[in-house]
Amino acid sequence: MERTYKTQMEAAKMGIVTPEMKIVAQKEYRTEEEIREWVAKGQVAICANKNHKCLNPEGVGSMLRTKINVNLGVSRDCKDYNVEMKKVQGDTMPFRRKLTSECPAMIGTVPVYDAVIHYQRDLATLSARDLIDVVRLHAEDGVDFVTLHCGITRHTIDQIKKHKRKMNIVSRGGSLIFAWMCMTGNENPFYEYYDEILDICREYDVTISLGDACRPGCLADAGDVCQIEELVKLGELTKRAWEKDVQVMVEGPGHMPMDQIEANMKIQQSICMGAPFYVLGPLVTDIAPGYDHITSAIGGAIAAASGAAFLCYVTPAEHLALPNVDDVKQGIIASKIAAHAADIAKKIPHAMDRDNAMGDARRTFRWDDQWAVSIDPETAKAIRDSRAPEHDDTCSMCGKFCAVRSMNKALEGEYIDIL
């Protein structure tokens, strides 16, 4: 049946429950009408490009399960992971199309990263039209959301020079747009031609992820004038997108002290009218290179419990190198833990089901059932197997001094043997 609507948001405003909304409702233990209403208001985004035919849709919003994002790509200095990744080194179009034809997860891109590779020209030689055309190319290829740094303008150049940030701009996409403006003397094309970008996104039902170019790159820059003024601009751009029925996510910090995170989430919710917040961390300290998946998970848990909807994972290699497979796994696990902990705190429906199952399995020493509900069963099982106890109703930490074992026997009236 042919769609009578252009975007998920337009359908929701028309009172239509789309197939994607039905799937999200089922996954989230919510009613279809709840999902439709939240999408209509912009509080939930279902990133679902009409050309991404194999998509298994997910909803992103603070009232739903917290989602995590995993970054994919290679660098010139480290490019031999496997054949698929090598495709990114040259023409990225086959890589994107392969993803959108085979990967059921929602896929996001940062078109400005691709511009230099696509045109094989230096940044300063690209025109505003070149940059806009890359956005259309990504939309045609089926990506579900595009990260665009629309909130920095020529005025931001003066701000950055005036306020003397410790880390200046650490957003890669933001720095490229900043550099392009400095070299060409022109306005940010993603801001100047925002209406045209909205038309592209509406045509393909692409969600805009409004990138925070001025996110803090160290604790000292958190919550400064540059960050907050850009957030105000993103709030204005959010409203303009919704007027054209284009879904929006808003990106957030960055590096930020723990005591500022909750307030920052509330400010975003107010300024951006409840649009899903997509946070990059936040990293709660600057001095843990090699462990930034942990500093990020701490901040991510607080952020998600306070209203963030989407966590961008951080690996142990953050600030140091391109992550390898093990780094990626550790980053994903840390981010999953943060998201799950936040979902429990927010009382998301059925969020604690697995935790309750784990409690039952641990009390009765059902090890296979413990692996079944754990976030990383492979690692948990490997640790136990590598230090296996003499008796199956203990672990090598406590042995027969195990409190669980003693309580089970005591409550059953059994003799408790220790030695």
N, C-alpha and C positions, 0 to 999 in steps of 0.2 A: 504494500500500500504506500503510495507516495506521500511524503511529508507535507503537511499543510503549514508548517512553521519553519523558520530559518534556524533558530537556536533553541537550546533547552530553556533559556530564560523567556523567550517569546512564547513558547508553548505553555510554560508555567503561568504566565500572565493571562493567557487565553483560557486557562482552566483545564488544559490538556495534560494528562499524565502520560509521559513518554515511556517507551520500553525501558530506557535507561533508568528513569525514575523508579520504575517497578523493581528492577534488579537492585538498585541501591536501597530501597525500602526494605526489601527482604534481607539483605546483608546486615542492615543496621538495626533490625527489629523495630522499625518505625512504620507508621502507616504511609501509604502512598500519598495521601493528602498532606501529611506533615512535610514530606520531601518536596512535593510540588509547591507548597506555600513558602518554604525556605528558599527554594530556587528562585521563585518569583521575586522575593525580597532581596536576593543577592547574598543571603547569609550562607547558602550552600552552593558550591560550584560543582557541576558534573562535567568534567573536562572530556569532551567527546566529539572530536572532529568527525564530520560526516564521511570523510574518506578513510577513516581508521576502521576498516570493516571487521577486524578480529578483536576489537576492544571488549574487555570485560569491565564495564564501567564501575567507577567508585565515586562516592561523594566526598567533598572536602568542605568541612564546616566544624565549628567549635562544638556543636551539639552531637556530632558523629564521632566514630572512632578516629583517633589521631592517625594521620597518614604520614609515611616517611618517603623521602626522595633520595634516590641513589644516582650519583653522577657517573657518566660513562664517557670515555674518550681516551685519547693518547696525547703524548707530547713529542716534540722532535727528539728530545734527549732520551726518550724511553718508549719505544714503539713496536717491540717484537712480542707482545703477549700472545696473540693468535691472529689467524687470517682475517677474522671479522674486524678486529680493531684496526688493522692496517688500512682498511678502506677509508678511515677517517683522515689519513695523511694526505690523500689526494682529493678526488671528487667525493664530497660528502653526500651527494644526492642518492647514490645507490645504497649507502648505509642507512639513511633515513627511511628510504622506501622499503628496505628489507625489514627494518624494525616495525614499521606500521603495517606491513603485510603479515608478519609472523608473531609479533609480541602483543599479548593481550593486555599488558599494563598500560596505563596512560603515559604518554610520552611528551616531554617538554624539551624545548630547544632555546638557545640564545642566538637569534639570527645574526647579531653583530659579530659574534665569533666567526661565523661562517663567511662573512662578506669578503674578507681579504683572500681566503682560500678559493671561494667561488670565482671571483673575478681575476685572481692571480695578479693583484695590484696592491701597492701600499695604501695604507689607510687614508692618507691625505689626498690621494688621487680619486677617491670614491666620491660620487655625488650623492646628494640627498635621495635622488631617484634610485640610485644603485641600492641604497640601504633599504628603501621601502620595497623594492622589487624582491629582495631576499626574504622579507617577511611574507610576501605573497607566495614565493616558491616553497617555503616551509609549510604554509597553510595548505597548498595544493598537495604536498607530499603526505599530508595526513597527521601532522603533529597536533596534539590535543591542547597544549598551551605553549605560548611563546613568552619568554621573559624579555621585556623591553624597558629600558631605562628612560622613561618618558618624563620623569620629574625633575631632571636637572636641566638648567637653561644657561644662557649666557650670564645671567645674574649669579649663578653658582660659581663661576670662575672668580668673580670678585669676592664672593663669600669665602672661598677656600683660601685665597690670598690674604684676606683680612683677618680671619679668625685663627690662622696658624695652628691647624690641627697637628697633633703629634704624628699621626699616620696618614694624613691627607685622605685620598680615596683608595680603598682597598678592593672595591668591587671591580672585577676585571672588565665586565661590560661597561660599567660606569666610567672607568678610566679611559676606555677606548673612545666613548662618546665625548668625554671631557677633552681628550687629546685632539679629536677630530674638530671640535669647535675652536680650540686654540689655534690649530694649524690652518683652518679654512676661514675663520672669522664669521662663520655662519651659525645660525641657531640650530639647536638639537632637532634633527628631522623627525625624530619620534614624538617630539612635542609639537613642532610646527605643523606636521601633517597628521596629527593624531586622528582627525576625523576620517581621513582616507584609510588609516590603519584599522579603525573600527569597522569600516565598510568591508575590508578584507576579512576581518575576524567574524563578522556577521555572516558573510557569504559561506564560510566553511565551518561555522560554529567552533571557532577557536577561542579558548579562554585566554585573556591577557593576564600574565603575572607581572604586576607593576614592580620592576626591580628597584631596590633601594640603593642607588649609587653612593649615597652618603652614609651608608651604614658604618658604625664605628668599627675600626680595625684594631682598637686597643681599648682598655677600660677608661683611659683618660679622655677619650673622645665620645664616650657614651652620653646620649641625651643632650648633645650640644646643639647650637643654633642650626648648623647645617643639616643635621639629621631631622630635627623637628620641622624645619621649614619645608624640607622635601616631603615629609609625611603629609603636611597640609596640602601640598600640591597634588600628592597622590590621592587624597580624599576628593579633590575637585575632579580629577581624571576618572575616578571610580564612578562618580555621579554621571559624568558624560557618557561613559561606556554603558551604564545601565539604561540610559535614555534611548540607546540604540539596541537594547536587549543583548548586549555582549557581556558575558560573565567575566568576573574579575577576581583575582587573588592579589593580595598585597604583601610584598616582602618586607621583612623586618631584620633587626640586628641579629648577628654581629657579635661583637664583644661587649659585655655589659655586666656590672656588678650584680650579684644576686638580689640585693635589696631594691634594685631599680626595675627588675624584669616585670613584675606584676603590674606596676604602674604604667610601664610602657605598653603592655598588652591592652590595658583599659583605655589609654589615650588613643591607640590605634582603632579600637572598636568604636570609639566615639567619633573620631575624625573621619573614618572610612565607613561609618554606618553599618558595622557588623560584617563587612566583607571578610572572607576567610583570610587569616593571617598566616604567612608562610615564612618561618623564621630560620635563619642560617646560624644555628647554635641554639641560644646564645652561649658563647664561651665565657665562663665566669672568672677565669684568671688568664693572664698572658704568659705565665712562666712554666707551662707544662708541655713543651714540645715533645712529641713521642707519646703523649697521653691525652691529646686533645679530643679524642673520642669520649673520654671520661668528663673533661671539663664541659664539653658540649652536651653530654647526656644530662648532667646536673642542671644546666641552664634550660635545656629542652624540656625536661620534666616540669620545671617551674612554669615555663612559658605556656606549655600545653594545658597544664592545670588551671592557668589563668586566662585561657581563651584562645591560644594559638591552635591552628587546625592542621598544620602541615610542618613537619620537621625535616630540614635538609641534613642528611647524615654528615658526620665528620669522622675522618679516619685518624689512626695514629700518625699517619704521614702528613697531616695538615701542616702547612707552613714549611715543610721539609722536602717533599718529593712526590712524584706521581705514585699513588697507592698501588701496591700489588694485590694479589688475590686475597692473601691473609689480612692485609690492612682493610680491604673492603668488607670482609666478613666481620671483623671486629667492629668496624664503624656501623654496619647494619645492626648487629646485635645490640650495641650500646644504644642506638637510636630506638630500636624496638622496645627495649626495656624502659626507656624514658617515656615513650608514647603510651605503653601499657600502664605504667604507674600513674600517668596523668589521667587516663581513661577511668581507672578505678576511683581516683580522687573526684572526678567529675560525675561519677555514678552513671557512666554510659551503660545502657542496657546490656546485661550479660557479660560485662567486662571482667567480672571476678569469677566467672564460672571455672576457668582453668585453674585459678588459684585455689578454689575450694576443692577441686578434684585432686590437686597436688597435696593438699593437707590430708585428705582421706588416704591417698596412696602412700604418703610418708608414714602415717600412723600405723599402717598395716604392712609396711615393708614390701609393697608391690612395686618393684623397681621398673618393670616394663611400662607400667601405667605412669610412673613418674617421667620416663623418657617421652611418653606420648604427649604429655601436656606441657613440656618444657620448651622454652624459646630456642634452645640449641641442644637437642637431644644427643647429637653426635659427641659433642664435647663433654657433656655430663657423663655419658656412659663410658667414654674413654678414660676419664679421670678415675671413676670407680674401678674399672677393670684393671687399670695400671697399679692400683693399690688395694687389691681385693682383700677383704677380711677373712678370718677363718670361718666365721658363721655368717649366714646370709641375713640374719635379723639384726645385724649391726653394721657399722662402717669402721674403717681403720682409724678414725679419729677417736672414738670413745670405746670401741670394743664392747665388752659386757657391762661397762659403766653407762651405756646408752640410756638416756632418760626415757626415750620412747619405749624401748624394750622393757625397762623396769616397770613403767607404769602399766603397760599391757599385761604383764604377768601379775602385778599387784592387784589390778582390778579384776582379774580372772581367778584370784585366790591361789596363784601358783607360787612355787618356791623360786626365789630369785637367786640364781647362782652367779657369783662374780668371779671367783677364783677358779 
